[in-house]
Amino acid sequence: MLTFTLRRISLFIFTMLVLTLLSFSLSFLFPGDTVINHSGQTNATAAELVELKASYQMDKNIVKQYGAYLGHILNGDFGQSMASQSPINNEIIELLPATIELSLVALLIAMLVGIPLGFIAAINHNKASDNAILSFAMIGYSIPVFWLGLLAILVFSITLGWLPSAGQISLLFEIEFVTGIQFIDILLSDSPYKWQAFSNASAHIILPACVIALAPATIFIRLSRAAMIEVLAASYIRAARAKGLTFQQIIFRHAIRNALIKIIRHVGLQFANLVTIAMVTEVIFSWPGIGRWLIESIFQRDYTAIQSGLLVLSCFIFIIHILTDFIYAALNPLARGNKHGA
Amino acid sequence: MAREKIYLEEVFPSPFMQLWGIFRKTPVAMVGFCCFIFLILLAIFAPIIAPYSPVDGNLQMILLPPAWHVDGNVSYLLGTDELGRDMLSRLMYGTSLTFGLSFIVVIFSLVIGVVIGSLSALTHGIKSSFLNHFLDVVLSIPSLLLAIIIVAILGPGISNTVWAIAIVFIPQFIHITRYAVKEEFRKDYVLASRLDGASNFRILYYSVFPNIVERLMSQATLAQSAAILDIATLGFLGLGAQIPLPEWGAILANGLERFYIAPWTVYLPGLAILFAVVATNLVGEGIRHALKLRKES
């Protein structure tokens, strides 16, 4: 486990270096002055500019410049937003939790729907229900997410009027900002309307989360189907059957556990995909998250915001990636590397 | 009576022809393949067969519903938008933008990715390990996110979108080529031709490529379905194709304001995207299915 951890940590450091290098070089690639792109201070006076140049070591060579930039990032200083002139780390702290909340709920829905469906398809391999689930997966995988979001709004918000179409919670509720994750904040608050607020927030999250969940769910269907088919063909299943276990016992005690382990490995990779879908969905559902903020910054040519948003988002994706790797290794001793006797 | 065949010649079809033989027998895959060919033909011949211009509107015919609707007009089969532009013609021209461009983009990235990938498969040591790590990082960033960043650098517009998506798809082709070439190089037939004195490039060209071409095609279909969705999404967000261009995502975004009174301006381009992506995915599924069957036989 130790070598495994060390390997992951070295990969993490390497990735972070590449990502910061990328966002550092973005300042040179974007139009405009590099130091202004780094700091976002568009209205700086001449004296302030000199100070900024000194703090980013702009007169030294490129390696030192990168070091100075890295120092700023490590101190939590992402500069100012060019559009609003407020510090970017404050904006990110406010917006990132909303995205985390939305994407985790969507991931949960995707797994809860996708994995059982995949298992059902695998158990009925090459039968009608298998084909039906596979065709559903194909369509779900191919549907453009923005179109699906619009159709969902048209059907469930406008025509049927069941669910709200925009925002995180109704503006009537005043929830104090503590963690930024709406559900936790509501539970922490001492408002008398706590449960109304909670149900309102849940009603707001259902539609965007389901829209985001569809594409990853279809991928989970395919993954879990493939994993289950592979497990059911394994010899230990045949041994269990020979022992005279019933079909339910084989599936629930032996097959599902072994198939689940194979799926967990892919959750990290799917999460990256899910976050991108979430970015587009946030725009459609006016969700106050970092994806919408990032896309708005592109329209406003807010280069400092773009580069820090990219850094934070990919950092978040990568941390989840590593976390799932650890969960996988904790659950599956075979993945920890040193194979004894192999 | 003349006998045409004097002796029975045993013919071994090439790996590619074996694959085609299996592929042809899967009806669903063939339907997808026909749709795919149809879309390519449409993309090429759209300017000839489209009934109207995609950008000039007819102001007498604003927001006409599709022809099957009570108020529809049969000369505008799929209705018109808020400027009286014929939806059918716009969707046809859109095929060459969304579908045609994605096809070209994927071919372009495929060629560059294969060249870099096969060169890097022949390298060893620290260079190779660095490339491996670097590719892992790039591949862990979703293609759309990376495309959005590149568009942010280059500025919005259809040509910048195309460049962004081409750049984004190169790493995955490098990765798959590298992996496939390394795997093939360990096999005995490569050793055999090496013992014959063939150089690395000769082995690559005559021995390895014919054996990995299907895997590359399968990856290309995956990349293309992602490319169609990415081009459309960027168009929808306003970062891709700009206003008068009939790109499917942009048409959809354009209809958004009149979503409730003219829903066909939103659901038709969406259906077009769905159709193109499903057709591409069916072809990809067919290739993967055939690959699996060929491996088993």
Boltz contact constraints between the chains, C-beta under 6 A:
constraints:
  - contact:
      token1: [A, 14]
      token2: [B, 133]
      max_distance: 6.0
  - contact:
      token1: [A, 15]
      token2: [B, 137]
      max_distance: 6.0
  - contact:
      token1: [A, 18]
      token2: [B, 137]
      max_distance: 6.0
  - contact:
      token1: [A, 29]
      token2: [B, 153]
      max_distance: 6.0
  - contact:
      token1: [A, 138]
      token2: [B, 281]
      max_distance: 6.0
  - contact:
      token1: [A, 142]
      token2: [B, 274]
      max_distance: 6.0
  - contact:
      token1: [A, 142]
      token2: [B, 277]
      max_distance: 6.0
  - contact:
      token1: [A, 142]
      token2: [B, 278]
      max_distance: 6.0
  - contact:
      token1: [A, 142]
      token2: [B, 281]
      max_distance: 6.0
  - contact:
      token1: [A, 143]
      token2: [B, 274]
      max_distance: 6.0
  - contact:
      token1: [A, 144]
      token2: [B, 229]
      max_distance: 6.0
  - contact:
      token1: [A, 144]
      token2: [B, 232]
      max_distance: 6.0
  - contact:
      token1: [A, 144]
      token2: [B, 273]
      max_distance: 6.0
  - contact:
      token1: [A, 146]
      token2: [B, 236]
      max_distance: 6.0
  - contact:
      token1: [A, 147]
      token2: [B, 270]
      max_distance: 6.0
  - contact:
      token1: [A, 272]
      token2: [B, 140]
      max_distance: 6.0
  - contact:
      token1: [A, 272]
      token2: [B, 142]
      max_distance: 6.0
  - contact:
      token1: [A, 273]
      token2: [B, 142]
      max_distance: 6.0
  - contact:
      token1: [A, 276]
      token2: [B, 142]
      max_distance: 6.0
  - contact:
      token1: [A, 276]
      token2: [B, 144]
      max_distance: 6.0
  - contact:
      token1: [A, 276]
      token2: [B, 145]
      max_distance: 6.0
  - contact:
      token1: [A, 280]
      token2: [B, 233]
      max_distance: 6.0
  - contact:
      token1: [A, 295]
      token2: [B, 237]
      max_distance: 6.0
  - contact:
      token1: [A, 298]
      token2: [B, 152]
      max_distance: 6.0
  - contact:
      token1: [A, 306]
      token2: [B, 152]
      max_distance: 6.0
  - contact:
      token1: [A, 310]
      token2: [B, 149]
      max_distance: 6.0
  - contact:
      token1: [A, 314]
      token2: [B, 141]
      max_distance: 6.0
